[in-house]
Amino acid sequence: MSEERELEMLDGESWREFVNSEAAFVMLGKSDCEPCKAWTAELSAFLGGAAGGAHPGVRFGKLLLDSRGLTEFKRENQTWLKDLEALPFNLIYVGGELRKSWPGGGLDRLENRLGGLGL
């Protein structure tokens, strides 16, 4: 039996609690980014389909960098965020610690990184 899940939309109020979860995947994008929209659709289909039960301990979320209210997120992550060249950009946090990051989409790449962390 599959468990339908959704890609959670994060904002300035919710991102900190989200990344401090036991395990969290965050897709960074912008509202006018076409590759970000395609990756969002792929992730949403993955979470809403038969694979929705995969990685049950991982929360999946999306943060749009052009949204208002992200001053704290941007300030706390400025060391690597300032060098970001491509969107979408993906992050995996385990217990609040950033463990993996990579640009672009692709379920195979996501699965490999989650599996590599034992998630």
Residue pairs with C-beta under 8 A, 6 or more apart in sequence:
1 53
2 49
2 50
2 51
2 52
2 53
3 52
3 53
3 56
4 47
4 48
4 52
5 47
5 48
5 52
5 60
6 44
6 47
6 48
6 60
7 27
7 40
7 43
7 44
7 47
7 60
7 61
7 62
8 14
8 18
8 59
8 60
8 61
8 62
9 61
9 62
10 18
10 26
10 61
10 62
10 63
11 63
11 67
11 69
11 70
12 67
12 68
12 69
12 70
12 71
12 72
12 73
13 69
15 26
15 61
15 63
15 70
15 73
16 72
16 73
18 24
18 26
18 59
18 61
19 26
19 91
19 93
19 96
20 93
20 95
20 96
21 59
21 93
22 57
22 94
22 95
23 55
23 57
23 58
23 59
23 92
23 93
23 94
23 95
23 117
23 119
24 58
24 59
24 60
24 61
24 92
24 93
25 58
25 59
25 60
25 61
25 90
25 91
25 92
25 110
25 114
26 61
26 62
26 63
26 90
26 91
26 92
26 93
27 36
27 39
27 40
27 43
27 60
27 61
27 62
27 63
27 88
27 89
27 90
27 91
28 62
28 63
28 65
28 84
28 87
28 88
28 89
28 90
28 91
29 36
29 37
29 39
29 40
29 62
29 63
29 64
29 65
29 87
29 88
29 89
30 36
30 64
30 65
30 66
30 87
31 64
31 66
31 67
32 66
33 87
33 88
35 87
35 88
35 104
35 105
36 87
36 88
38 105
39 88
39 104
39 105
40 62
40 88
42 105
42 106
42 107
43 60
43 62
43 105
43 107
43 110
46 52
46 107
47 60
54 111
55 114
55 119
57 119
58 114
58 119
63 70
63 73
65 74
65 87
74 81
80 101
85 103
86 103
86 104
87 103
88 103
88 104
88 105
89 101
89 102
89 103
90 100
90 101
90 102
90 103
90 104
90 110
90 113
91 98
91 100
91 101
92 98
92 99
92 100
92 101
92 113
92 114
92 117
92 119
93 99
94 117
94 119
99 117
100 113
100 116
100 117
102 109
102 113
